Amino acid sequence: MIHDPSSEGGHLPSEATQVFSSERLKEVAGLFVKLGCVAFGGPAAHIAMMRDEVVRRRGWLSEQEFLDMVGATNLIPGPNSTEMAIHLGHLRAGWRGLLAAGVLFISPAMVIVMAFAWVYVNYGATPEVAWLLYGIKPVIIAIVMQALWGLGKTAVKGPLTAVVGAGVLVLYFLGVNEVLLLAVGGLAVLLANTGRRLWSGGGAGLLALPLALPTILPVSSAAAPFSLALLFWKFLKIGAVLYGSGYVLLAFVRTDFVERLGWLTDQQLLDAIAVGQFTPGPVFTTATFIGYVVGSHAGIGGPLAALIATVGIFLPSFIFVALLRTILPFARRSPAVGTLLDGVNVASLGLMAGVSWDLARAAVVGGWTAALMLLALVVVFRFKINSAWVVLGGGIAGLLLWLGRLI
């Protein structure tokens, strides 16, 4: 269990009277602004860096306490590595540490992504940038497929979860609302496990998907004019319900911003993913890029829209971590919570597979892009190279193809 000195009889030990001092706050701030600048490689790499810093180098908590904290963050929606930063900041320096760790881990990535977005909006139509992105987009598909494979080995725990994941994939292509698919996926696995007393083999739970169809019919919507309030609400919703890898974000963004609102194209979404891969910090700063692009195109202002999108998607994580100490004792005692999360995770996998197919059709547009995707697949699966380097290689390949056409 995660150690909290305030839980010991309601009083802090004498040696811990300065736990929430300014010195500890400075320590938290220094660590997480550094990690925000250098944490490439996605959530798993971020968490590994945090473990090295807070367990091995600084001794803030034990190995077991750190593992308990990782498990706790898996119980709540949102970006796990960002929530780990927020949780560690709270553990070390109280509420001020919670805010400092989260904000300083997110801010460097937000600023870097905003700079890329400015270049994209102002110079994205130039041949050089177009060919750079031409090479990057198929590589991004390979990176997402690698993540899909890795997550699948963990999330698919047997025939039941495999069937639920496949069912979610089919329903995604039928246009069913993605939030409801997550809920139904979790309930399907939960009902299957708890219903074995009534039907040996767990088949009852598998009925949850078809029985739930009348309540999750495709949500009809039309393109809507841009507004900052709607932008904030869409990303707040995503941050509040998204379980699984940061790549599941793509399913929500594509459904809301490409299909329903018409504010983005598939090509722009791929470009946003590329920037998110090439920059340090949370993958969720893809929202920063999207906010800048749609705000600029609407004439409202890219920086303001980028900031609002970023606050919207990360705000739920701060709230959930703050509430985590309240819900964690119940969650740990409830076997149903783990089963429900198994279903939510495999449903997230189904959504991710569906959006990967949609984006692949936009990225692979000819022989060269198909070859780049296949080469990237070999590289990411065989050599386990950091995704930032793979993206850089794809961009260089695109520029070389452009130069070859000029010669």
C-alpha positions as CSV (number, residue, x, y, z in Angstrom):
1,M,0.0,0.0,0.0
2,I,1.2,3.5,-0.7
3,H,2.7,5.1,2.4
4,D,1.2,8.3,3.7
5,P,2.7,9.7,6.9
6,S,-0.5,11.6,7.6
7,S,-2.4,8.3,7.9
8,E,-0.5,7.2,11.0
9,G,-2.8,8.2,13.8
10,G,-3.7,11.4,12.1
11,H,-0.4,13.1,12.9
12,L,2.8,13.6,11.0
13,P,5.9,12.1,12.6
14,S,8.3,14.6,14.1
15,E,10.9,14.0,11.5
16,A,8.3,14.8,8.8
17,T,7.1,18.1,10.1
18,Q,8.6,19.8,7.0
19,V,7.1,17.3,4.5
20,F,5.3,20.0,2.6
21,S,8.0,22.7,2.9
22,S,9.2,24.9,0.2
23,E,12.4,22.9,-0.1
24,R,10.4,19.8,-1.1
25,L,8.2,21.9,-3.4
26,K,11.4,23.1,-5.1
27,E,12.6,19.5,-5.3
28,V,9.4,18.4,-7.0
29,A,9.4,21.4,-9.4
30,G,13.0,20.8,-10.5
31,L,12.5,17.1,-11.1
32,F,9.3,17.3,-13.1
33,V,10.3,20.3,-15.3
34,K,13.4,18.3,-16.2
35,L,11.4,15.2,-17.0
36,G,9.0,17.3,-19.0
37,C,11.9,18.4,-21.2
38,V,13.6,15.0,-21.7
39,A,10.9,12.4,-21.3
40,F,10.7,10.9,-24.8
41,G,9.3,7.5,-25.7
42,G,5.8,7.4,-24.4
43,P,4.1,6.6,-21.0
44,A,6.1,3.4,-20.3
45,A,9.4,5.2,-20.8
46,H,8.2,8.2,-18.7
47,I,7.3,5.9,-15.8
48,A,10.6,4.1,-16.0
49,M,12.4,7.5,-15.8
50,M,10.3,8.4,-12.8
51,R,11.1,5.2,-11.1
52,D,14.8,5.8,-11.6
53,E,14.6,9.3,-10.2
54,V,12.2,8.8,-7.2
55,V,13.1,5.2,-6.1
56,R,16.7,4.6,-7.0
57,R,18.3,8.1,-6.9
58,R,16.2,10.0,-4.4
59,G,14.6,7.3,-2.2
60,W,11.2,9.1,-2.0
61,L,9.5,5.7,-1.7
62,S,10.2,2.0,-2.0
63,E,10.0,-0.2,-5.1
64,Q,6.7,-1.7,-3.8
65,E,5.2,1.6,-3.0
66,F,6.0,2.8,-6.5
67,L,4.4,-0.3,-8.0
68,D,1.4,0.2,-5.9
69,M,1.1,3.8,-7.2
70,V,1.4,2.6,-10.8
71,G,-1.5,0.1,-10.1
72,A,-3.5,2.9,-8.6
73,T,-3.2,5.2,-11.6
74,N,-4.5,2.3,-13.8
75,L,-7.8,2.5,-11.9
76,I,-8.6,6.0,-13.2
77,P,-9.0,7.4,-16.7
78,G,-6.4,9.7,-18.2
79,P,-2.7,9.6,-19.2
80,N,-0.9,7.3,-16.7
81,S,2.5,8.9,-16.8
82,T,1.1,12.4,-16.1
83,E,-1.0,11.0,-13.3
84,M,2.1,9.4,-11.9
85,A,3.8,12.8,-11.9
86,I,0.8,14.4,-10.2
87,H,0.6,11.6,-7.6
88,L,4.3,11.7,-6.8
89,G,4.2,15.5,-6.4
90,H,1.3,15.1,-4.0
91,L,3.1,12.4,-2.0
92,R,6.2,14.5,-1.7
93,A,4.9,18.1,-1.2
94,G,1.2,18.0,-0.7
95,W,-1.4,19.9,-2.7
96,R,1.2,22.4,-3.9
97,G,3.4,19.5,-5.1
98,L,0.4,17.9,-6.9
99,L,-0.1,21.1,-8.9
100,A,3.6,21.8,-9.5
101,A,4.4,18.3,-10.6
102,G,1.5,18.1,-13.1
103,V,1.8,21.5,-14.5
104,L,5.6,21.4,-14.9
105,F,5.6,18.0,-16.5
106,I,3.0,19.1,-19.0
107,S,4.2,22.6,-19.8
108,P,7.5,22.0,-21.6
109,A,5.7,19.6,-24.0
110,M,2.9,22.1,-24.5
111,V,5.2,24.9,-25.4
112,I,7.2,22.7,-27.8
113,V,4.1,21.4,-29.5
114,M,2.7,24.9,-29.8
115,A,5.9,26.0,-31.6
116,F,5.5,23.0,-34.0
117,A,1.9,24.0,-34.5
118,W,2.9,27.5,-35.4
119,V,5.3,26.3,-38.0
120,Y,2.7,23.9,-39.3
121,V,0.0,26.5,-39.7
122,N,2.3,29.1,-41.3
123,Y,4.5,26.9,-43.4
124,G,2.7,23.5,-43.7
125,A,1.8,24.2,-47.4
126,T,5.4,24.5,-48.5
127,P,6.8,21.5,-50.5
128,E,9.5,20.7,-48.0
129,V,7.0,20.4,-45.1
130,A,4.5,18.5,-47.3
131,W,7.1,15.9,-48.2
132,L,8.4,15.7,-44.7
133,L,4.9,14.8,-43.5
134,Y,4.5,12.4,-46.5
135,G,7.3,10.3,-45.0
136,I,6.2,10.6,-41.4
137,K,2.6,9.6,-41.8
138,P,3.1,5.9,-42.8
139,V,5.7,5.6,-40.1
140,I,3.2,6.8,-37.5
141,I,0.9,3.9,-38.6
142,A,3.7,1.4,-37.8
143,I,4.3,2.9,-34.4
144,V,0.6,2.7,-33.6
145,M,0.5,-0.9,-34.8
146,Q,3.4,-1.7,-32.5
147,A,1.6,-0.2,-29.5
148,L,-1.6,-2.1,-30.5
149,W,0.3,-5.3,-30.5
150,G,2.0,-4.7,-27.2
151,L,-1.3,-3.6,-25.5
152,G,-3.1,-6.6,-27.0
153,K,-0.8,-9.1,-25.4
154,T,-1.7,-7.6,-22.0
155,A,-5.4,-6.7,-22.6
156,V,-6.6,-9.9,-24.3
157,K,-6.6,-12.3,-21.4
158,G,-8.7,-15.1,-22.9
159,P,-11.5,-15.9,-25.3
160,L,-14.0,-13.6,-23.5
161,T,-11.9,-10.4,-23.8
162,A,-10.9,-11.3,-27.3
163,V,-14.6,-11.6,-28.3
164,V,-15.5,-8.3,-26.5
165,G,-12.6,-6.5,-28.2
166,A,-13.7,-7.8,-31.6
167,G,-17.2,-6.8,-31.0
168,V,-16.2,-3.3,-30.1
169,L,-14.2,-3.1,-33.3
170,V,-17.2,-4.1,-35.3
171,L,-19.5,-1.6,-33.5
172,Y,-16.9,1.1,-34.0
173,F,-17.1,0.6,-37.8
174,L,-20.9,0.8,-37.5
175,G,-20.6,4.2,-36.0
176,V,-21.5,3.5,-32.4
177,N,-20.5,6.1,-29.8
178,E,-17.0,5.5,-28.4
179,V,-17.8,6.4,-24.8
180,L,-20.7,3.9,-24.7
181,L,-18.5,1.3,-26.3
182,L,-16.0,1.6,-23.4
183,A,-18.8,1.3,-20.9
184,V,-20.4,-1.7,-22.7
185,G,-17.0,-3.4,-23.1
186,G,-16.4,-3.1,-19.3
187,L,-19.9,-4.3,-18.4
188,A,-19.7,-7.3,-20.9
189,V,-16.6,-8.7,-19.2
190,L,-18.0,-8.0,-15.7
191,L,-21.3,-9.7,-16.5
192,A,-19.6,-12.7,-18.0
193,N,-17.5,-13.2,-14.9
194,T,-20.2,-12.7,-12.4
195,G,-22.8,-14.6,-14.4
196,R,-21.0,-17.9,-14.5
197,R,-23.1,-19.2,-11.7
198,L,-26.2,-18.9,-14.0
199,W,-24.6,-20.0,-17.2
200,S,-21.4,-22.0,-17.0
201,G,-18.8,-20.7,-19.5
202,G,-19.7,-17.1,-19.1
203,G,-21.8,-16.7,-22.2
204,A,-24.3,-14.5,-20.5
205,G,-21.8,-11.6,-20.4
206,L,-21.2,-12.0,-24.2
207,L,-24.9,-11.1,-24.6
208,A,-24.3,-7.7,-23.2
209,L,-23.0,-6.3,-26.5
210,P,-26.0,-7.3,-28.7
211,L,-28.5,-6.6,-25.9
212,A,-27.1,-3.2,-25.4
213,L,-27.3,-2.2,-29.1
214,P,-30.7,-0.5,-28.7
215,T,-29.1,1.9,-26.2
216,I,-25.9,2.6,-28.2
217,L,-27.2,3.3,-31.7
218,P,-24.9,5.6,-33.8
219,V,-25.0,9.2,-32.6
220,S,-26.0,11.5,-35.3
221,S,-24.4,14.9,-35.5
222,A,-23.5,17.5,-38.0
223,A,-20.6,19.9,-38.5
224,A,-20.7,22.7,-35.9
225,P,-19.1,26.2,-35.9
226,F,-16.0,26.5,-33.9
227,S,-16.2,27.8,-30.3
228,L,-13.7,27.8,-27.5
229,A,-16.4,26.4,-25.1
230,L,-17.1,23.4,-27.3
231,L,-13.4,22.8,-27.8
232,F,-12.8,22.8,-24.0
233,W,-15.8,20.5,-23.5
234,K,-14.8,18.0,-26.1
235,F,-11.3,17.6,-24.6
236,L,-12.6,17.6,-21.0
237,K,-14.9,14.7,-21.9
238,I,-12.0,12.8,-23.5
239,G,-9.7,13.3,-20.5
240,A,-12.5,12.2,-18.2
241,V,-13.3,8.9,-19.9
242,L,-10.3,7.7,-21.7
243,Y,-8.7,4.4,-20.5
244,G,-5.8,2.6,-22.1
245,S,-2.9,3.9,-24.1
246,G,-2.6,7.5,-25.2
247,Y,-3.2,6.1,-28.7
248,V,-6.8,5.5,-27.8
249,L,-7.1,9.3,-27.8
250,L,-7.0,9.1,-31.6
251,A,-10.3,7.3,-31.7
252,F,-12.0,9.9,-29.6
253,V,-10.4,12.8,-31.5
254,R,-11.3,11.4,-34.9
255,T,-14.9,10.7,-34.0
256,D,-15.4,14.2,-32.5
257,F,-13.2,16.5,-34.5
258,V,-13.1,14.8,-37.9
259,E,-16.5,13.0,-38.3
260,R,-18.9,14.9,-36.0
261,L,-17.6,18.5,-36.0
262,G,-15.7,18.6,-39.3
263,W,-12.9,20.8,-37.7
264,L,-10.1,18.5,-38.8
265,T,-9.2,16.2,-41.6
266,D,-7.6,12.7,-41.3
267,Q,-4.4,14.1,-42.7
268,Q,-4.3,16.9,-40.1
269,L,-4.9,14.3,-37.4
270,L,-2.0,12.2,-38.6
271,D,0.2,15.4,-38.6
272,A,-0.9,16.0,-34.9
273,I,0.1,12.4,-34.0
274,A,3.4,12.9,-35.7
275,V,4.2,16.0,-33.6
276,G,3.1,14.2,-30.5
277,Q,5.6,11.4,-31.2
278,F,8.4,13.7,-32.0
279,T,8.2,15.8,-28.8
280,P,8.9,14.9,-25.1
281,G,6.2,14.7,-22.4
282,P,2.7,13.3,-22.5
283,V,1.2,12.1,-25.8
284,F,-2.0,13.9,-24.8
285,T,-0.3,17.2,-25.8
286,T,-1.6,16.2,-29.2
287,A,-4.6,18.2,-28.0
288,T,-2.4,21.3,-27.8
289,F,-1.5,20.9,-31.5
290,I,-5.2,20.3,-32.5
291,G,-6.3,23.3,-30.5
292,Y,-3.8,25.5,-32.2
293,V,-4.7,24.3,-35.7
294,V,-8.5,24.6,-35.3
295,G,-8.2,27.9,-33.5
296,S,-6.0,29.4,-36.1
297,H,-8.3,28.2,-39.0
298,A,-11.3,29.6,-37.1
299,G,-9.5,33.0,-36.8
300,I,-9.9,33.0,-33.0
301,G,-6.2,32.6,-32.2
302,G,-4.0,29.5,-32.1
303,P,-2.3,30.0,-28.7
304,L,-5.5,30.6,-26.8
305,A,-7.2,27.6,-28.3
306,A,-4.2,25.4,-27.7
307,L,-4.1,26.4,-24.1
308,I,-7.8,25.8,-23.6
309,A,-7.6,22.3,-25.3
310,T,-4.6,21.4,-23.1
311,V,-6.3,22.5,-19.9
312,G,-9.5,20.6,-20.9
313,I,-7.8,17.3,-21.6
314,F,-5.5,17.3,-18.5
315,L,-7.8,18.8,-15.9
316,P,-9.7,15.5,-15.1
317,S,-6.3,13.9,-14.3
318,F,-5.7,16.4,-11.5
319,I,-9.2,15.8,-10.1
320,F,-9.0,12.0,-10.3
321,V,-5.6,11.9,-8.6
322,A,-6.9,14.1,-5.8
323,L,-9.8,11.8,-5.3
324,L,-7.8,8.6,-5.7
325,R,-7.0,8.3,-1.9
326,T,-10.8,8.2,-1.3
327,I,-11.7,5.6,-3.9
328,L,-8.6,3.4,-3.7
329,P,-9.5,1.5,-0.5
330,F,-12.8,0.4,-2.0
331,A,-11.3,-0.4,-5.4
332,R,-8.6,-2.6,-3.8
333,R,-11.3,-4.6,-2.0
334,S,-13.5,-5.0,-5.0
335,P,-12.7,-7.8,-7.4
336,A,-15.4,-6.4,-9.7
337,V,-13.3,-3.3,-10.4
338,G,-10.4,-5.2,-11.9
339,T,-12.8,-7.2,-14.0
340,L,-14.6,-4.1,-15.2
341,L,-11.2,-2.5,-16.1
342,D,-10.3,-5.6,-18.1
343,G,-13.3,-5.0,-20.2
344,V,-12.7,-1.3,-20.6
345,N,-9.1,-1.9,-21.6
346,V,-10.0,-4.5,-24.3
347,A,-12.7,-2.1,-25.6
348,S,-10.0,0.6,-25.8
349,L,-8.0,-1.8,-27.8
350,G,-10.9,-2.4,-30.2
351,L,-11.3,1.4,-30.7
352,M,-7.6,1.8,-31.3
353,A,-7.6,-0.9,-33.9
354,G,-10.5,0.7,-35.7
355,V,-9.0,4.2,-35.9
356,S,-5.7,2.7,-36.9
357,W,-7.4,1.2,-40.0
358,D,-9.0,4.5,-40.8
359,L,-5.8,6.5,-40.5
360,A,-3.8,3.9,-42.5
361,R,-6.1,4.5,-45.4
362,A,-5.2,8.2,-45.3
363,A,-1.5,7.7,-44.7
364,V,-0.7,4.9,-47.2
365,V,-1.4,6.4,-50.6
366,G,1.1,4.7,-52.9
367,G,4.0,2.4,-53.3
368,W,6.5,4.6,-51.5
369,T,4.3,5.1,-48.4
370,A,3.5,1.4,-48.3
371,A,7.3,0.6,-48.4
372,L,8.0,3.1,-45.6
373,M,5.3,1.6,-43.4
374,L,6.6,-1.9,-43.9
375,L,10.2,-0.8,-43.2
376,A,9.1,1.1,-40.1
377,L,7.2,-2.1,-38.9
378,V,10.4,-4.1,-39.2
379,V,12.4,-1.4,-37.3
380,V,10.0,-1.0,-34.5
381,F,9.3,-4.7,-33.9
382,R,12.8,-6.0,-34.5
383,F,15.0,-3.3,-33.0
384,K,12.8,-1.6,-30.4
385,I,14.0,1.9,-31.3
386,N,12.6,5.0,-29.6
387,S,9.6,6.2,-31.7
388,A,11.1,9.7,-32.0
389,W,14.0,8.4,-34.0
390,V,11.7,6.3,-36.2
391,V,9.6,9.4,-36.9
392,L,12.8,11.4,-37.7
393,G,13.8,8.7,-40.1
394,G,10.4,8.8,-41.9
395,G,10.7,12.6,-42.3
396,I,14.2,12.3,-43.7
397,A,13.0,9.6,-46.1
398,G,10.2,12.0,-47.3
399,L,12.6,14.8,-47.9
400,L,15.0,12.5,-49.8
401,L,12.1,11.4,-52.0
402,W,11.3,15.1,-52.7
403,L,14.9,15.9,-53.5
404,G,15.0,12.9,-55.8
405,R,12.1,14.3,-57.8
406,L,13.8,17.6,-58.1
407,I,17.0,16.1,-59.6
